[in-house]
Amino acid sequence: MRDVLAAYPGMVRGAVQTALTYRTRLLLSVVGGFFPLLLMGVWLTVVAENGPPAGWTAGDFLSYYAAAIVLWNLSGQHVVWEWDGDMRSGDLSVRLLRPIHPFHQYTAGDLGHRAVFLVALLPSLALAAFVVPGLDYDLDPVRAVTVGAAVVLAYLVSLLMASTFALIGFWSTQTTNVWMLWWGLGSFASGWVAPLPLMPDWLRAVALGLPFRTTVGFPVELLMGRLDAEQTGYGFAVGLAWLALFGVLYRLTWRRGVRRYQAVAG
């Protein structure tokens, strides 16, 4: 593990250089990263026409979706497509020959891409926070640390969940379709389409126990100060439980799947 951790800085730097090489794709990614603003626009229209829902104001929706932009771009994992493409082309064979496990290679690549992406995205959000009235977060040191931990947990759960689904490629050519179906259904339970407090009671009750809320809704609600100590503890407990579960599923699936892997390219 020490050797793996020592290799991460170099792999991340390589991924950053690769991301900077494809500037047009980076620009398109940044533009696409603001997609949640469309959802915010829908809610602001509803507020303007029918009045705000109980406990929510137009400023709350601004704050919610501004934070959701960052979380949505952290939890919308691309490693599924990386795994799937390498399995189809045979390039996974090359990764298997390297001394670092493919999981860490994909993770380092993802971290490098996201570092460049967030560096390009965050200044725009900072400018919006300065210009737009009502876009504000009342953060004290304790909450700031708690939110930071929730964001890290969100990324890890999302990464392991996506990596586990990627291993379906050892048995099927429909990996990305399965993932898109899974995340498409999960988007309603994550707080991405709409804040979970505004969802029907039955959907909110189900969503509280699923992994999707950990990746978006939980950190955002925590940032906005809408969770008490008990709700915060429950959110972390659910996220850590899913992190452990996906970790176990990944290891078991990898051991079985890699034995089936065959490639004629690479």
Secondary structure, DSSP 8 states (H G I E B T S, - for coil): -HHHHHHHHHHHHHHHHHHHH-HHHHHHHHHHTTTHHHHHHHHHHHHHHH---TT--HHHHHHHHHHHHHHHHHHS--HHHHHHHHHHHTTHHHHHHSSS-HHHHHHHHHHHHHHHHHHHHHHHHHHHHHHSTT------HHHHHHHHHHHHHHHHHHHHHHHHHHGGGGT-S-HHHHHHHHHHHHHHHHTSSS-GGGS-HHHHHHHTTSSHHHHTHHHHHHHTT---HHHHHHHHHHHHHHHHHHHHHHHHHHHHHTTT---S--
